[in-house]
Amino acid sequence: KNMVFIGRSSLKSLDAFKEALKEHPSIKRFQELETFLNNDSKLQTLILNMKDIQKEYVHAKTFQQKDNEVFLSEKLIQIQKQVDQYPLLSEYLELQHQINDMLQDFVHIFEDELEKELQMLNNMESNHP
């Protein structure tokens, strides 16, 4: 019975938080950038190429293919330079980091509040047998 109460009040808080997140300027900008970057076919091709070369690099390193390892490392650096020329990407990554920090802060606050509610209910139950 008490868990239902905790669940409902916590869910209301969670719903309010989700609504506030939708309206947060950083979230809105992040979503705009994400859509733009996902629709940039040149950038997406660069990222896919990077992933493929990274796999090849790991394979070369694992099997101690030094010449191939050096060659692939140089290719990765070249592609990374091209990716770094996208100023919106750096803004996107910075916002991603900020939003992640904000969400982690919320999780800690939510856990603390939930723990307080549980403690309060446990105290009430122990005082009223």
HELIX and SHEET records of a PDB file:
HELIX    1   1 ASN A    2  GLU A   23  1                                  22    
HELIX    2   2 PRO A   25  ASN A   38  1                                  14    
HELIX    3   3 SER A   41  THR A   62  1                                  22    
HELIX    4   4 LYS A   66  ASP A   84  1                                  19    
HELIX    5   5 PRO A   87  ASN A  127  1                                  41    
END                                                                             
